[in-house]
């Protein structure tokens, strides 16, 4: 793989970043959710470099980022009326929709060999400008090493991918912090394949009843959306989910008994009321699930960089509304392990 002197592009250097895309190189771009790893979606060799840079299996489909509805219409075989209603409400924004595509309009490298593709119109003007100036849609999985916490700053991207990509368009920290909602519109009934910032309730308010996917993707099965198959969002240290109602005094007592450092991720009010032992490092999730969603990956990454931290305890929130997306990511980062399952003896 080619080695790059990875450049941080400022917002007045979008033309230079677009030129890199046109040359078949990779440029990380900001969105309102997380930073994406951008390549020309119409250039198969460029798209293959995305998998190499991330160290990601190539059977995972990639989301196609667009700057207009017309871009989606160019590739989609059919866009249902309900999808247009959702576009009116949520595009640009944190909603990705899957459509059946015209035969051979996108390569199998983008679609994972499926007859569908996922499209997103991000709510981030610098990236919309980048797409327009490059003149092509961009594939854009999260710009991190596969399996690791998603990046919410340009510095996170540089940490994982410097030397592997041409550049990073820096727009500061992202606002939302968890990836977009992925809604499958290619079948008879809309299904959320990945919860995100646009909630099931918000979508149903526009188009009526939809389903939430509970299907576990098998080992040899191609997922229809990213984040459905492999372990995701996980730091090196084991993450433990601290459920609502758990006595934080018990958690702190367990932390104190450990022969290594433990990261504690919780709301400000929890941290302020806790008397933390010497082996505890804290990261504030702010106040409420909106703050926590924006900060989750940042906290996991911060502790991932602290070699002495061998475990992380992280506060749960009710899995409703935005909490559905937050808990989806936290569950995957913890591998489903809860603090109650920890041997506290």
C-alpha positions as CSV (number, residue, x, y, z in Angstrom):
1,X,0.0,0.0,0.0
2,X,1.3,3.5,-0.9
3,X,2.6,5.6,2.0
4,X,1.3,9.1,2.3
5,X,2.5,12.2,4.2
6,X,-1.0,12.6,5.6
7,X,-2.1,16.3,5.4
8,X,-4.6,18.1,7.5
9,X,-6.8,20.2,5.1
10,X,-8.3,23.3,6.6
11,X,-11.8,24.5,5.4
12,X,-10.2,26.9,2.9
13,X,-8.4,24.0,1.3
14,X,-11.4,22.0,0.0
15,X,-10.2,22.3,-3.6
16,X,-6.9,20.6,-2.7
17,X,-8.8,17.8,-0.9
18,X,-11.1,17.3,-3.9
19,X,-8.1,17.0,-6.2
20,X,-6.8,14.1,-4.0
21,X,-10.2,12.4,-4.4
22,X,-10.1,12.9,-8.2
23,X,-6.6,11.3,-8.3
24,X,-8.0,8.1,-6.6
25,X,-6.6,8.9,-3.2
26,X,-8.4,8.7,0.2
27,X,-9.4,11.8,2.2
28,X,-11.2,11.6,5.5
29,X,-14.2,14.0,5.7
30,X,-16.3,15.4,8.6
31,X,-20.0,14.8,9.1
32,X,-22.3,15.7,11.9
33,X,-22.0,12.1,13.2
34,X,-18.4,10.8,12.8
35,X,-15.5,11.3,10.4
36,X,-15.8,9.2,7.2
37,X,-13.0,7.7,5.1
38,X,-13.7,9.1,1.6
39,X,-13.0,7.7,-1.8
40,X,-14.5,8.2,-5.2
41,X,-17.4,5.8,-5.2
42,X,-17.1,5.3,-8.9
43,X,-13.4,4.4,-8.8
44,X,-13.1,0.7,-7.9
45,X,-9.4,0.8,-7.2
46,X,-9.9,3.8,-4.9
47,X,-12.7,2.0,-3.0
48,X,-10.5,-1.1,-2.6
49,X,-7.9,1.1,-0.8
50,X,-10.6,2.0,1.8
51,X,-10.7,-1.7,2.9
52,X,-6.9,-1.9,3.0
53,X,-6.5,1.3,5.0
54,X,-9.1,0.2,7.6
55,X,-8.1,-3.4,7.7
56,X,-11.7,-4.2,7.1
57,X,-13.2,-7.3,5.4
58,X,-14.5,-6.4,1.9
59,X,-17.8,-8.2,2.3
60,X,-19.2,-5.2,4.3
61,X,-21.1,-2.7,2.1
62,X,-20.1,0.9,2.2
63,X,-22.4,4.0,2.5
64,X,-22.4,6.3,-0.5
65,X,-22.3,10.0,0.5
66,X,-24.1,12.4,-1.8
67,X,-24.7,16.1,-2.1
68,X,-28.1,16.1,-3.8
69,X,-31.1,13.8,-4.3
70,X,-30.2,13.7,-8.0
71,X,-27.0,11.8,-7.1
72,X,-29.1,9.0,-5.4
73,X,-31.5,9.0,-8.4
74,X,-28.6,8.4,-10.7
75,X,-27.9,5.0,-9.1
76,X,-31.2,3.9,-7.5
77,X,-33.5,1.7,-9.6
78,X,-36.5,2.8,-7.5
79,X,-37.0,5.3,-4.7
80,X,-40.3,4.8,-2.9
81,X,-42.7,7.7,-2.2
82,X,-42.1,7.2,1.6
83,X,-38.4,7.7,1.0
84,X,-39.0,11.1,-0.6
85,X,-41.1,12.0,2.4
86,X,-38.2,11.1,4.6
87,X,-35.8,13.1,2.5
88,X,-38.0,16.2,3.0
89,X,-37.7,15.8,6.7
90,X,-34.3,14.4,7.3
91,X,-32.0,15.2,4.4
92,X,-29.4,16.6,4.8
93,X,-29.0,14.7,8.1
94,X,-28.2,11.6,10.0
95,X,-30.5,9.2,8.0
96,X,-29.0,6.6,5.6
97,X,-31.5,4.9,3.2
98,X,-30.9,1.6,1.3
99,X,-32.4,1.3,-2.2
100,X,-32.3,-1.2,-5.0
101,X,-29.8,0.0,-7.5
102,X,-29.6,-0.1,-11.3
103,X,-27.7,-3.1,-12.6
104,X,-23.9,-2.4,-12.7
105,X,-24.3,1.2,-11.6
106,X,-22.0,0.7,-8.6
107,X,-19.3,-1.9,-8.3
108,X,-19.5,-4.9,-6.0
109,X,-16.7,-3.4,-4.0
110,X,-19.1,-0.7,-2.9
111,X,-22.2,-2.9,-2.5
112,X,-20.6,-6.0,-1.0
113,X,-22.0,-7.9,-4.0
114,X,-25.6,-6.9,-3.1
115,X,-28.2,-5.5,-5.4
116,X,-28.8,-2.6,-3.0
117,X,-26.7,0.4,-1.8
118,X,-27.0,2.7,1.1
119,X,-27.1,6.5,0.5
120,X,-26.6,9.4,2.9
121,X,-26.8,13.2,2.4
122,X,-24.8,14.4,5.4
123,X,-25.6,17.6,7.3
124,X,-22.1,19.1,7.0
125,X,-21.5,21.9,4.5
126,X,-17.7,21.4,4.1
127,X,-18.3,17.8,3.1
128,X,-21.1,18.7,0.7
129,X,-18.7,21.2,-0.9
130,X,-16.0,18.5,-1.1
131,X,-18.4,16.1,-2.9
132,X,-19.6,18.8,-5.3
133,X,-16.0,19.9,-6.1
134,X,-14.8,16.4,-6.6
135,X,-17.8,15.8,-8.8
136,X,-18.5,12.3,-7.5
137,X,-20.2,10.6,-4.6
138,X,-17.9,9.4,-1.8
139,X,-17.9,6.1,0.0
140,X,-17.5,6.8,3.6
141,X,-17.2,4.2,6.3
142,X,-15.9,5.6,9.7
143,X,-12.3,6.7,9.3
144,X,-10.8,4.4,11.9
145,X,-9.0,1.1,12.1
146,X,-11.7,-1.6,11.7
147,X,-13.3,-2.6,15.1
148,X,-12.0,0.4,17.0
149,X,-14.1,3.3,18.4
150,X,-15.3,5.6,15.6
151,X,-13.5,8.9,15.2
152,X,-15.2,12.2,16.2
153,X,-12.2,14.5,15.6
154,X,-9.6,14.9,12.9
155,X,-7.0,13.9,15.5
156,X,-8.7,10.5,16.0
157,X,-8.4,9.9,12.3
158,X,-4.8,10.9,12.2
159,X,-4.0,8.6,15.1
160,X,-5.4,5.6,13.2
161,X,-4.7,6.3,9.6
162,X,-1.7,8.7,9.2
163,X,0.6,7.4,6.4
164,X,-2.3,5.4,4.9
165,X,-4.4,8.2,3.5
166,X,-3.7,11.5,1.6
167,X,-5.5,13.8,4.0
168,X,-8.1,14.8,6.5
169,X,-10.6,17.7,6.1
170,X,-10.7,19.2,9.6
171,X,-14.1,20.6,10.8
172,X,-13.5,20.2,14.5
173,X,-15.4,17.8,16.8
174,X,-18.6,16.2,15.4
175,X,-21.9,17.2,16.9
176,X,-23.8,13.9,17.1
177,X,-21.1,11.4,17.8
178,X,-22.9,8.2,16.8
179,X,-23.3,7.1,13.2
180,X,-26.4,7.6,11.1
181,X,-29.5,5.6,11.3
182,X,-29.6,3.0,8.5
183,X,-33.1,2.4,7.1
184,X,-33.7,-0.3,4.5
185,X,-36.2,1.0,2.0
186,X,-35.5,-1.8,-0.6
187,X,-38.2,-4.2,0.6
188,X,-42.0,-4.2,1.2
189,X,-41.7,-2.7,4.7
190,X,-39.0,-0.2,6.0
191,X,-36.6,-1.7,8.5
192,X,-34.0,0.0,10.7
193,X,-30.8,-2.0,10.3
194,X,-28.7,0.3,12.5
195,X,-30.2,2.7,15.1
196,X,-28.8,6.2,15.0
197,X,-29.5,9.9,15.7
198,X,-32.8,9.8,13.7
199,X,-35.0,7.7,16.0
200,X,-37.6,5.1,15.1
201,X,-40.3,7.4,16.6
202,X,-39.2,10.3,14.4
203,X,-39.3,8.2,11.2
204,X,-42.7,6.7,12.1
205,X,-44.1,10.2,12.7
206,X,-43.5,10.8,8.9
207,X,-44.2,7.4,7.2
208,X,-46.0,5.3,9.8
209,X,-45.0,1.9,11.2
210,X,-41.5,0.5,10.6
211,X,-39.6,-2.4,12.0
212,X,-36.4,-2.6,13.9
213,X,-34.0,-5.4,12.8
214,X,-33.2,-8.1,15.3
215,X,-31.5,-10.5,12.8
216,X,-28.0,-11.7,13.7
217,X,-25.8,-11.7,10.6
218,X,-24.2,-15.1,10.1
219,X,-20.5,-15.8,9.5
220,X,-20.9,-16.3,5.8
221,X,-23.7,-13.8,5.2
222,X,-23.2,-10.4,3.7
223,X,-24.7,-7.6,5.9
224,X,-26.9,-5.0,4.2
225,X,-25.4,-2.2,6.3
226,X,-22.2,-1.5,8.1
227,X,-21.8,-2.3,11.8
228,X,-24.0,-5.5,11.7
229,X,-21.5,-8.3,11.6
230,X,-18.1,-7.7,13.2
231,X,-17.2,-6.5,16.7
232,X,-17.3,-2.8,16.6
233,X,-16.3,0.3,18.6
234,X,-14.1,-1.7,21.0
235,X,-11.0,-0.4,22.7
236,X,-8.3,-2.8,23.9
237,X,-9.6,-2.8,27.5
238,X,-12.7,-4.7,28.3
239,X,-15.7,-2.4,28.6
240,X,-18.4,-3.2,31.3
241,X,-21.9,-1.7,31.0
242,X,-23.2,-0.2,34.2
243,X,-27.0,-0.6,34.0
244,X,-29.5,2.0,35.3
245,X,-30.2,1.4,38.9
246,X,-26.8,-0.1,39.7
247,X,-25.2,1.2,42.9
248,X,-22.2,3.2,41.8
249,X,-20.8,2.7,45.3
250,X,-20.4,-1.0,44.4
251,X,-18.8,-0.1,41.1
252,X,-16.3,2.2,42.8
253,X,-15.6,-0.6,45.4
254,X,-14.9,-3.1,42.6
255,X,-12.6,-0.6,40.8
256,X,-10.6,0.0,44.0
257,X,-10.0,-3.8,44.3
258,X,-8.4,-4.1,40.8
259,X,-4.6,-4.4,40.5
260,X,-4.7,-2.1,37.4
261,X,-6.2,1.2,36.3
262,X,-9.9,1.4,35.4
263,X,-11.5,4.0,33.3
264,X,-14.9,5.4,34.5
265,X,-17.3,6.9,31.9
266,X,-20.4,8.4,33.5
267,X,-22.5,11.5,33.7
268,X,-21.1,14.6,35.5
269,X,-23.5,14.1,38.5
270,X,-22.2,10.5,39.0
271,X,-18.6,11.6,38.9
272,X,-19.1,14.5,41.2
273,X,-20.8,12.3,43.9
274,X,-18.2,9.6,43.7
275,X,-15.0,9.3,45.7
276,X,-12.7,7.9,43.1
277,X,-9.8,5.6,44.2
278,X,-6.2,6.3,43.0
279,X,-6.4,3.7,40.2
280,X,-9.5,5.3,38.6
281,X,-9.4,7.6,35.6
282,X,-12.6,9.5,34.8
283,X,-14.2,10.7,31.6
284,X,-17.4,12.8,31.8
285,X,-20.3,11.9,29.6
286,X,-21.9,15.3,30.3
287,X,-25.5,15.5,31.2
288,X,-28.0,13.2,29.6
289,X,-28.0,10.8,26.6
290,X,-27.5,13.5,24.0
291,X,-24.2,14.6,25.6
292,X,-23.3,10.9,26.2
293,X,-23.8,10.0,22.6
294,X,-21.6,12.8,21.4
295,X,-18.8,11.9,23.8
296,X,-18.9,8.0,23.9
297,X,-16.3,7.3,21.2
298,X,-14.1,10.1,22.4
299,X,-14.0,8.6,25.9
300,X,-13.3,5.0,24.7
301,X,-10.5,6.4,22.5
302,X,-9.0,8.4,25.4
303,X,-8.8,5.3,27.6
304,X,-7.5,3.2,24.6
305,X,-4.5,5.5,24.6
306,X,-3.8,4.9,28.3
307,X,-1.9,1.6,28.4
308,X,-2.4,1.2,32.2
309,X,-6.2,1.2,31.8
310,X,-7.2,-2.5,31.5
311,X,-10.9,-2.1,32.1
312,X,-13.6,0.5,31.5
313,X,-17.0,0.9,33.3
314,X,-19.5,2.9,31.3
315,X,-22.9,4.2,32.2
316,X,-26.0,2.9,30.4
317,X,-29.1,4.9,29.4
318,X,-32.6,3.6,28.6
319,X,-32.7,2.2,25.1
320,X,-35.3,4.6,23.8
321,X,-35.1,7.5,21.4
322,X,-31.4,8.4,20.9
323,X,-30.6,6.0,23.8
324,X,-31.3,3.1,21.3
325,X,-28.3,4.2,19.2
326,X,-26.2,4.9,22.3
327,X,-26.8,1.5,23.8
328,X,-26.3,-0.2,20.4
329,X,-22.8,1.2,20.2
330,X,-22.0,0.6,23.9
331,X,-23.3,-3.0,23.7
332,X,-21.0,-3.7,20.7
333,X,-18.0,-2.0,22.4
334,X,-18.5,-4.2,25.5
335,X,-19.3,-7.3,23.6
336,X,-22.6,-7.4,25.7
337,X,-20.7,-7.6,29.0
338,X,-22.5,-5.9,31.9
339,X,-21.1,-4.9,35.3
340,X,-23.6,-7.3,37.1
341,X,-21.8,-10.2,35.4
342,X,-18.5,-9.2,36.8
343,X,-17.1,-11.4,39.6
344,X,-17.0,-8.9,42.4
345,X,-15.6,-11.4,45.0
